Amino acid sequence: ASMGLHDLPPFPIPVDKFIEEVESDNASTAAQCCAAFATLATKVPVPRDFRGACRSVMELVERSGNGFGRSTKESATAAMAALLACVPGADKHMVQRGLVGKLVAIAVADEEVGEGDETPAAADGMGSLTLNALECVRILAASEHGVSELMKNDEAMRFATARCDAGDAKIAECACDVLCAFASHGVEHRTRVKNVGGVRALARALARHGSNRGGEVDGSEVALRALLGLAMTCAQDAEAQAELVAVDGAAPALLAAQRSGGDVAGGISKDLWGSIGKNPALKKAAMEALRADVERARLVESA
């Protein structure tokens, strides 16, 4: 017999104890508590009263000094993503208190600090704070309150679009997911994605992660998500298709996906090509892009 909800183990930390540790003046206590919660939330149902912990977790994301730095922010943003994913009403709480913009600003500021510091640890740390913040935005892009917030919050949308072609595949994948989740809600949402530069962002993701120059398609999740997003935003829109074709490397990546992508990637790229091919001006631009790519490859080989 399958386990009923009442057969699952109770959540091991009561909410008041969790809040107390999150608000601790000891940075490592707060960070460990958040990290443990984020892990537990994937295994055991989180009680609804954890909605009451949103404020404390978000304050920890903003806290600095006295040992409160990147690692506490990383753990706190992971806990925030878990709250958003598992606790009904957490999205409403975040949106009503204006926390989406704060979260994005903190992740962006952290990246700027990390940029001058080329050590692998910093790059890794930067990735996880950015990734956790993107994960929060991704969950919001699929929730009622989150969607209405993202309709008007340009910073959060730009935060995602700017990271679709990140070198780190996990970050790029999550950023593309944000746009796909948001675009799937309807026509006005797809228009919104286009207006914030989403088509170019998805095309850059496809160009970067979709085709290895040897004509092999990397079975990358990023490319598949980029294609899904492009299918939603470009299907009936010549203007959007023109933006796609104009992105350096996008046309060759689209062709490569059609030739050797999996069933889904191949099907989507075939449909997109078909649509582009019906428009003589676009078809010409796409062919020129392909020719330029072949020329470039020849120059590289002969160098």
N, C-alpha and C positions, 0 to 999 in steps of 0.2 A: 504493500500500500504506500502511496506517496505521503510524504510528511505534510501535515497541515501547518498553518502558521503558528498554532499554539505549541507545536512540537519543537520549534526552533529554540536554540538556547537564548536566554535573555541577554540584552546588551550589557557587556561587563562593566561599563562605567556609567554611573548615574549622572544626569545632566549637571546637577549642582557641583559635583566633584570635578567634572570636566571644566566647567566655567572657572572654578577656583584655580585649577592648574594653568588654564590658558591665561588667566590674569596674574599669575605668579610674577614676582620681581626677578625670579631666576630664569634667564633666557633659555637655558637648556631644558629646564622642567617644562616650560611652555611649548618649546619646539617638539620635545619628545611626546608630549601629550597629544599634540595636533597630528604628528606623524602616525602615532598608534591609532588614533581615531580614523584617519584617512584609510589605513589598512583594514581596520575592523569593519568599516562601513561597506567594504566590498564583500564581506563574509556573513555578516549578521544584520538583520533588519534594524534600522536606526529608529528609536522611539520618536514620535512626533514632537515631544516636548523639547527636543534638541533645537527646534526653531529659536528657542530662547537664547541659544549660544551664539547666534549669528553676530550680534553686536560685539561681543568679546573677541571673537575670532578676527573680525575685521579691524578692531582696534589693535590687535597684535600685528596684523599686516602693516599697519601704519607706524608701529612703535620703533624707535631707534635709540641708540646710545645704550650704555651699560650692558654691552654684550648682545643687544638686540640688533641684528643685522640681517644679512642675506639668508642665513640658514633658518632663522625664525620666520622670515617672510615666506621662504619656500614651503616650510611645514604648514604655516597658517593658510597659504593659498591652496595647498593640497586639501586641507580640512574644509576650506570654503567650498571647493569644488564638490567634495563629498556631501556637504550639507545641501548644496543646490541640487545635487543628483538624487538625494535620498529623502529629504525632509520637505513635505508639502508646505508651501508658504514661504520657504527660504528665498525664492526668487522675488516674490512680492516685497519681502523685507529689504532685500538688497536694493531693489529698484527705488522703493519709496524713500529710502535714506540716502539716495544719491551715491551709492557705493560703487557703481559700475565704473564711473569716470575715475574715481580714486584708485581702484584696482589697476586700471590700465595705466594711469600716470605713474604708479609705483613701479610697474614692470618696465615701462619705457625708461624711467630714470635709472633703474638698475642696469639696463642694457648699456646706457651711456657711460655709467661708471665702469662697467666691465670691459668696454671697448678698448681702453688704453692698456688693458691688462691682459696680455696674450697667454697667460698660463692656462694649461688645459683645465685645471680645476675651476678657474673663473668662467671659462667658456661653458663648462658643464653646468655650473651653478646658474649662469645666466639663462641657459636653456631651460632649466626646470622652473625658474620663476616665470619666465615668459610662457612656457608650456602650460603651467598651472593656471595662469591668468587667461590664456586662450581657451583652456578647457572650461573655465567658468563662463566665458563668453559663448562658447559652443553650446553649453547646457541652456544658457539663457535664450539662445537663438531658436531653441526648440520649445520654449515655454511661453505661455500666454503673456505674462507680465514682461518677460525678457524681450519678446518680439516688439511690443509697443515701445519699449525703451530704445531698442536698436533702430527703430524707424526714425528716431530723432537724435540719437547719440552718435555724432559723426566720429568722435575720437575712437570709440569702441570699434566702429566699422573699419576705420582706417587702420587701426591696430591690427585687425585681421588681414585686410587686403595687403598691407605692406609686408606681411610675413608669409604669403602664399609661396613665394619662391625662395624661402630661406634655405641655406645650405643644409641645415639640420632637417632631415626628412620628417622627424616626428613633429617638429614645429610647423613645417610646411603642410603636412597632412592635416593637422588640427585646424590650421588657418583656413585651408580649403573647405574643411568640414563646416566651419562657421558659415561660410557663404552658401554652401549647398543646403544646410539646414534652414537658413533664413530664406533663401530663394524658393524653397519648396512650399512656402505658405500661400503663394498666389502672385498675381500679376504685379500688384503694387510693390510687393517685396522684391520681385525680380528687377523691377525698374529701379528700386533703391540700390540694389547691388550694382547695377550698371552705372548709376549716378556717382557712386563712390569709387569708381575705377575698378570694379570687381572683374570685368571681362578681361582687361589687360593683366590684372593680377593672376587670374586663373590661367591665362595664356602663357604668362611668364613661368608659372609653376609647371605647365606642360612642357615648355621648351627646356626647362632646367632638369626636370626629373623624368621626362617622358621618352626621350630618344637618346640613346648612346650614339655617338657619331658613327659607330660601325653598322648602323642600321638595325641593331638589336634593340628591342624595347625592354627596358628594365621593367620587371613585373611590379613596378613600384605602386604602392597604394596612393602616393601623391598624385601620380599621373591619372590614375583612375578617378580620383575625386575631382581633379581639375577638369577632366572630360565630362563628368556628371554635371558639374557646375556650368560648364560651357554649353552643354546640351540644354540646360534649363534657361540660360540667359540669351543664347544666340539662335535658338531654333527658328523663330519666325522673324528675325530682326536683322536686316541687311546692315544697319549701322553697327550693331554689335559684332557681326561677322567681319566687317571691315576692320574693326579694332583688333579682333583676333588675328587676322591675316597680317596686320601691320607689325605685330610683335615679333622681334627677331627670333628665329628658330621655332616659332609656333607651327608654321605650315609643315616643315619637315617632320616635326614631332607628331603632328596629326596624321600625316601620311604613314609614318612608321607604325603608329598605333593601329591604323587600319590594316596594315600588312601583317603585323605579327603580334598584335595585342591579344589578350584573352577574348573570350566571346563577348563580354560586356563592353570592354574598351574598343574592340574591333567594330562592334555594332554601332556604338555611339559615333566613332570617328567616321564611319562610312556614311551615316546619316548627315553629319555636319558637312562632309565633303560634297555630298549630293546637293545639299542646300546652297553651298558656296558656288558650286558648278553651274547652278541655274542663273547666276547673275554674271553677265559677261565681264563687267569691270572687276568684280571680285575674283573671278576665275583667272583673269589676266594677272592681277596682283599676286595671287597664290602661286601661279606658275613662275612668276619672276622671283618670288621668294625661294622657291625650290631650286631654280637655276643658280641663284646666288649662293645657295647652300652647297650645291655640287661644286661650284667654282672654288669656294672656300676650302672644301675638303681636298680638292686637287692641289691647291697651293700648300696646304699643310703637308700633304704626302710628298710633294716635290722639294719641300724645304730641307 
